[in-house]
Structures are given as structure tokens and as C-alpha cells.
Amino acid sequence: MLKNLVLFILFIAASRFIGLPPNFSPLLAFAIFIPRLTDNLKVQYLLPVSIVALTNLFLAPVNTIILATIFLVFLITPIISRYNNNLFFAAIYALLIWHLFVNGAVWISSGGSIIEIYIAALPFDFKLAISTGLYILLFYYAERFWMNITQSNVKLFDWFRN
């Protein structure tokens, strides 16, 4: 089982390298879903940010302000999800925070018209919304499957702590 957990985390990390369209990634969905996988707050906050930070080492450089903002969004997202039991609304809130914060950081780092930056970001953020929704559905049904197999309400990541 631990091997499956490690493979799941590696899948999330590898998704940044396998040639998916820009902004089509399971990372935000994972950050939204992780409070359903573990009660461990350190894991909830640090695992999504760690995956982003480690995989970013192998990707094209990103402006420091934008990267720090992305880290902030990935730190905030599990909090939003933990206090909002509805995955749909947690995803909407996380996507709005992403759109406002990250594109605000783009505006701060590059200048120009903030309205134009937010409008130009809509197609990319729409792809992020679609991928986040699809991956949340995938994670949700995988969770249901896991709970049916194990006949337990123990969260997936917590299963290995006991």
C-alpha cells in the first residue's frame, strides 16, 4: 500500500513534465483534495507546496514574485478546502484566489494594464478550472472506491500512520 501512495505522489509530480497542455494539471485539485486524504496539517500544507517547489527546479525559471504567489496559493488552498466541506465550492474559491493572486503577481512583475492581464489570463485559467474539476472528480471516485474496498472511513494517507 505504501508503494501505491508513493506512486500517487510521483504521478502528481510527474504530471508537470508529461506534456499536458499549459495549466492542465492535477496539482490544484490535489491541494483542494488533500484534506480528504489526511488529517495531518503539516502534510496538507507542505506536500502540495513541496511538489510545486521540487518540480519547478526542473522547469523554466519563473519570476520570484510569481513563484512566491503560486506557493502562497498552494498554502491557502488546503485551508479553504478544510473549512469548506463542499469540493465544488472549495474548487471555485481556490480558482478565484489563483486568478486574482497569480495574475496580480504577473501584473506587479510585468506592469501594464491590470484589466488586460486578467482578461488575457482567462483562457489559461479556464483550462485550469476544467482540469481541476476533472481531477477532483477522479480523486473523489477513487476515494469512494478506496472506502468501499477497505470498508473503512480512515483517510488514505492516514491509513499508513496506524
N, C-alpha and C positions, 0 to 999 in steps of 0.2 A: 504494500500500500504506500509506503513512504516513497518508493520508486515512482509511483503514479503521481504523487504530489509534486515531486521534483520535476517530472516530465511536464506537468501542467504549468509550473512556473517557467520552465525553459520554453514552452510553447508561447507563453505570453511575451517573453523577452525576444524570442526568435521572430515574432510577428513584425518586428520593426525592420527586419532585414530581408524578408522573403518576397519583396516586390509587390506588396499590396499598394493600391492607389494611395496618393497622399491623403492623410487624415482618415484613413480607413484602418483602424487599429482596435484591438480589444483592450488597450490599456486603460482608457477612461471607464469602460464598462467594468473592468476588473477592480478599479478603485471604488466604483459605486457598489460593486457586489461583495467586496471583501468583508464588510461587517457581518455578512451572512455566512462567511466561511470560518470566522474565528472571533472569539471574544477578546483575544489578546490585543490591547490597544496599540502596543508597540508594533506588532505585525501589521495591523490595519493602517497605521500611518507610514511606517518605514518601508514596507515591501513595495508598494507601487512607486514611491519616490526612488527607491534604490534601483528598481528595474529601469526607470527612465534615466537615472544618472549613469548607470553602468552601460546601458546600450548607447547612450549619447556619446560615450568615449569613442565609439567606432563609427559614428555618423558625421556628416558635415558639421563644422562648427556653427554654433548658434550664438547670437548676441547674448551677452551675460544678463542683461535686464530681462530679455525674453525668457531665457532659460530659468532664471530665478522665479519668474512669474509662473512658468509651467510647473516648477517644483511646488510653488505655493498652491496652485490649483489641485495638484495631486495630494497635497496635505489636507486641504479643505474638504475634498470630495468624500472621503470616508466619514468625516464628521457629519456632513449633510445627510448621507445615506443612513448613518446610525440613528440619527434623530428623526428620520422620516421613514416610516416602515413601508411606504409605497415606492416600489422600484421605479415606476413611471415618473412620479414627481421628483424623486431623487435624481433621475437622469435629466429631467428638464432643468432643474436648478443647477446641476453640475455643468450642463451645456451652456446655460446662460452665464454662469460665472466664467467658464472658459472663454466664451465670446467676448465678454466685457473686459476681463483682466488681460488675457493674452493679446488681444488686438489693441487694447490700451497700451500695453508694453511695446507693441510694434510701433504705435504712433509716437510714444515717448522716444524710442530709439531712432526712428527714421524721420520724424517730423511730417509735415504735410497736413492735409485736411483729415481730421478725425472721422468725419462723416464718410469720406471716401474710403478710408481704411476699413471701417466697419461694414460698408456696403461691399467692398471688394472681397472681404473675408467670408461673406455669406455662402458662396458655393463650397468653399473648403469646410466650413463649419456645418453645412448641410450634410456633406459626406461623413463628417464625424458623428453627427446625430444619427444617421442611418446605421453606421457601423456600431455605434454604441447600443442602439436599440436591438439590432440583430444579435450582438454578442450577449447582451443581458438576457434575451430570450434563450439563447443557447445555454448560458450558465444556469438560468432558472430551471430549465427542463433537465439539465444534468444534475442539479441539486435534488430535484424531485425523484429522479431515477436513483440517486445515491441513497436517499432516505428510504425508498421502497426496498432496495437491496439489503441495506443494513438493518431495517426495521428499528431505526433509532433517530432521535432528534439531535444527536450530537453533531456539531458543525464539523465540516470536513477537515479543516486544519487542526481543530481541537481534538479530533479523533486520535491523533498521533501523540498528544501530550499525556493521555491517560494510560 
